[in-house]
Amino acid sequence: MSTPIINNPPRLQNQVRLLLDHIDDAGLKAGDRLESERELSKILGISRPSLREAIQVLQVQGRLLVKHGIGIFVLDEQEGEKLRDSLKAAQHRIEELFQMREILEAPAVEWAAERRTPEQLQEMKAAAEALNQAIAQDAIDFEQVRILDMNFHLTVVKSAHNHFLNQTLGTLQEIMFKSMDNTLKLPGRIDASEHEHGLILDAIEKQDPIAARLMCIQHIHNARDAWFKYLRKPND
């Protein structure tokens, strides 16, 4: 299998190589299903979290497809190349989406910290918990995670008690949905995002608007930077 390994840390590179070698040794072709995560972790001799990172790398490369509740499947190299080309072409559009998220979300999070009710705080916590449970699944359903991630952010925005923002929720929802596509699949990003959500929620609970706003901006910048770092990898 000739797909180059993108510039990840050596430990992760090794895990990806182990998984690629297993696919080669097993003679798996496009459309074939791999073993379960439990079986693969035993075969490769790595932990399941480490295996999940390797799977995420190959998902972003367009080499594997994870179907929640069904299994992990091999994709052909041509489809992988098409995916990478489309991601590069979308770079400027994605940057604009992140810019719009910062413009709309940062003040919304600040206002939510100032104005949220106890009931809205519980709604935000429930949205965060639903997202965390989806992330904790053995085989992550990234489409479900993206929807739940967007729902957490929109729940925060609704707690800002701003009529203009409420009128633009449809637009913001579309911006979030597009900017979150593939971003959460980047190695390590999903765990970092979970941690950042916790910090935002903590600031809102403490009714610290400045900390909430700054953490929201950092969260958006981190997601954007992870995405652009991937697009600028060598061996493209």
N, C-alpha and C positions, 0 to 999 in steps of 0.2 A: 504494500500500500504506500503510494508515493507522496501523499499529502505531507508538506513540511510542518514541523511542530512550530507554532508561533512562540514568540519570545516570552515564555513564562519562567518562573523560578525553577531551578534545577530539579527540586523535588517533584514539582508538578510535571515538568517535562518527562521525568522518568516514569511517572504514573501513566501519562498519556502513551508513552512508548510501549509500556507493558500491555496496555489495552489494545493498541494497534497490532502488536506482535501476536497477541492472542487471536485477534480477528483473522490475521494472516494464517497462523498455524492451524486454526479450525477450518480454514477454507471458506469462510463466510463471504457471501456475495451480496450485492445490492438487493434489498428486500428481505434478507434473512434476519431472523430474530436471535439476539444474544441470550445468554443465560440470565437468570434473575440477578439482582444486585447482590443478594446473599451468596449465591453460587460464584459469581464473578469475583467477589472479594476474597473468597477462599482459594479460587484458582490462581489469582494474581498475587495473593499473599499481602494484600493491603487492606486498610480499614475501609468501611463503607463510606464514611465521609470523604476519604481520599479518592475512592473510586468515583464518588458522585462529582467531585471536582473534575476528574479526567473526562467523565461523560459530558459535563457541561462544556469543556473545551471543544470536544469533537462535535457537540451540537452546534456551537457557534461557527465552527469551521464548515458545517453542512455535511458532516460525515456520518452522524448518527441522528436518529429521530426517536424521541421518547414519547410513547403513547400511554397516557396514564391508565393504569389498570390493565394494560395489554402487554407491554414489553418495550424493549429497546431494539431498534432496527437499524440495519446498515443502509446508508444511502450511497448512490454512485458518485464518482468524482465530478462528473459534468454538472450535476445538480449543486454540488458544493461550490464549484467555480461560479456558477450563476448567482448563488447566494452572496458570495464575497463581492462580486462585481456590483450587485445591486446595493449592497451596504455602502460601498465606497461612493457610489453616485448619490446616495442620500445624505452624505456628510453635512453639507451646508444646510439642507432642510432640517436635519436633526438639531443642528446648532441653534437654529431659529426657534425650534420647538422648546428647547431648554431655556432660551432667553424669555420666551413667553411664560413658561412655567414660573420662572423667578419673579417676573413682573406681577403675576396674579397671585401666586401662592405665598410669597414672603409676607406681604401685608396681611393676608388672610390669616396666617398662622399667628402673627402678632396680635391681631384683633381677637382671635379665638382665645388666646391666653388671657386677654383682658375681660372678655365678655361671656365666655362659655358658662353654661349652667351646670349644676351637678349631674343632671340627666344627660346632657350632651357629653360630659366627660366620660360617663359610663358607656355611651354609644361609641366614642372614640376608642376606649379600651377594648370593647367587644370587637370592633373592626380590626384592631391590632392583633387580638388574640386569634381571630379567625385566620388572619394572614400567617401568623406564626405557626399555627397548626398545619396549614398547607405546606409551609416550608419544611416542617419536620417529617413529612412523609418520606418513605423509602425511595419511591420513584416520584420525583417532583413533577406535577402537572403545571408547566410554566404558563399555560394559558389561564388556568384558574388562579395562579399566583398573581399574574398581571392584573386580572379583574379585581382580586381582593386588595392588592396594593393600591390600585386606583380608588377603590371604595374607601380605604382608610384616609387617603388624601382628601377626597371629596367630603367625607364626614367632618374632617377638620375645617374645611372651607365653609361648610354650612353652619358651623358653630361661630363664625365670625360676625354674624348678624349684620351683613352688609347687603343691601338690596341689589346694588349693581352686580356684585359677585354672584348672587343668586340668579340673576338674569343671564349671566354668562356661563353658568354651570355646564351647559351643553357643549359650548366651545372648549372650555377647560377640560371637560371629560375627553373630548377628541384629542386634544393636545397631549394629555397624560397617556392616553392609550397608545398613541403613536410613539411617544418618546420612551415608553417603557418596553416597547417591542424589542426583544433580544438583549436589552441592557441587563436584565435580571439573570440572563444565562451566562454572563461573563464570569469567569472563575473568581470566587471570593466575593462577588458583588452582592449576592443575595444575603449572605451573612452580615456584610457591612451595612446593607440597607436595613436589615432587621434591627441592628444595634442603633442606627441613626434614628429610626422611628421611635425607639424607646427613649432617646434623649429629647426628641421633640415633644413626645407625650409627657415626659417628666416636667419639662419647662411649662407646658400648658397647665398641668395639674397644679404646679406651684404658682401659677399665674404670674410668670416672669416673661413678659412680652418680648423684651430685647433678646434674651437667651433663646426664646422660641424662634424668633425671626432669623437670628444668626445661624441657628442649627438647621433651619429649613434651607437657607441659602447654601450652607456647606453641603447638605444632603444632595441638593440639585447639582452643585458643582462636582461633587464626587461621582455621581452617576454620569454626568457629561464627560468628565475627564477619563473615566474608565472606558467609556465608549470610544472616544477619540484615540486613546492609547491603543486600543485594539485595532482601529482602522489604520494606524500608522506603523503597525508591526512590520519588521523586515520579512523577507521571503514572500511578500504579496505578489 
